[in-house]
Amino acid sequence: MMTKMNGLSLGLSVRIGGGDRQESARVLWLFTYFFCIVAASTIGRTAADTLFLSRFDSSQLSVMYLPQAASLIFTGFLLQRYANRIRLDRLIVMLIPIFSLAVIASRIGVGLNFTWVYPVMYVGYDIINFLMIVCFWQFASSVLDQRKAKRTIPLVGSGGIIGGIVSGFGLKLLAPLVGTANLIFFYAGLQLLALLIVIRLVRMCENPTESFGNLQKSGKVKQDKHTGEADEGLFQNVPHLKYIALLSGALVISLTFVDYQFKVILQDTLQNDALAGFMGSFYGFSGLCALLVQLLIAGKLISRFGVMTSILVFPLALLTGSIGVLMMPVLAMALLVKGSDKVIGDTIYSSVNQLIMFPISPRWRNRAKSFLDGIIRNGAKGVAAISLIILSPLLSIQQFSYIIIGILGIGI
């Protein structure tokens, strides 16, 4: 396998430019790492959703968004507050085995038919997936050469898209064969494979302490001698952060409502393994479309129009789709809107989000990422969750589109 990886890295170095085989090898391993965690996320999320939706009705679904959001907010707070006290690579190596053990324990709970395990999985798997993704991008930004980020970030991101495709179509085949509950074993296995890749990438670093070392110890911030950024606040050092935060918050609230619309419409149509198989096909086909966008459109769009214009593509697509749901609240239209999250959100918008952070000094980059991922996005999900509890008895699925359109208008 190592020989094949070396051969692939040689070919990849031509595409990246500069003949840097070491950088190409890092990109290839990060590609595989992202493949594993997105594939794991797709399988785990599908298993949790299917098991929950097959046992609880839509009124209980709307309530689940609140503990889900509260848990993510608390996790984000802990991540921002304490994660910088542990070297990033060591944090990841510590967390993944804990996650895998927790996932296996949840499978035992399903086997024993504990009713409480399904809501716990619905919330818990989201926390695991959130931490895996956030840690991945922080890890990737520590490993990659920032000067080549515009070329390497889309390549690394393609690993996640292909992981979504393979796991999506794999679900269509696996769910009827092994049953939805046993998909959990694949979820844990892919996490452990990601752990091996992390260990390999750390060994490739000449100075892991410098690459992954934290700039804060014992809660005290060290002085940045080169930039003079001493004790100024986050917003002073990242002036555009407030605008990104506003757009991110608007998108998260909108996507939470879109997800609720999608699942309620889907729940009325399919159940159990048929539901898992359908969701697998959805993730597979949307992943194929996303791959085409990533390879053929994303890079060219960002290079030609820049990040600040490209970042608006996703909210505009979501706005258009929500108008469609308002006019035609059927499964096909809900699939298109939900699919835009995968096809555009996970490609163009995701790449732009990472590129926006690269010019920021290392001291503030991870803090800004943690602020956006842990506080803003999860806080917005909390607002959306409370809104769902209040509004779901009052509004039809179709009428939620009015709110989505208004929120997206503010964000844009």
Secondary structure, DSSP 8 states (H G I E B T S, - for coil): -HHHHHHHHHHHHHHHSTT-HHHHHHHHHHHHHHHHHHHHHHHHHHHHHHHHHTTS-HHHHHHHHHHHHHHHHHHHHHHHHHGGGS-HHHHHHHHHHHHHHHHHHHHHHHHTT-TTHHHHHHHHHHHHHHHHHHHHHHHHHHHS-GGGHHHHHHHHHHHHHHHHHHHHHHHHHHHHHH-TTTHHHHHHHHHHHHHHHHHHHHHH-S-HHHHH--SEETTEE---TTT---S--HHHHSTTHHHHHHHHHHHHHHHHHHHHHHHHHHHTT--HHHHHHHHHHHHHHHHHHHHHHIIIIIHHHHHHH-HHHHTTHHHHHHHHHHHHHHH--SHHHHHHHHHHIIIIIIIIIHHHHHHHHTTS-HHHHHHHHHIIIIIIHHHHHHHHHHHHHHHTTTS-TTTHHHHHHHHHHHH-
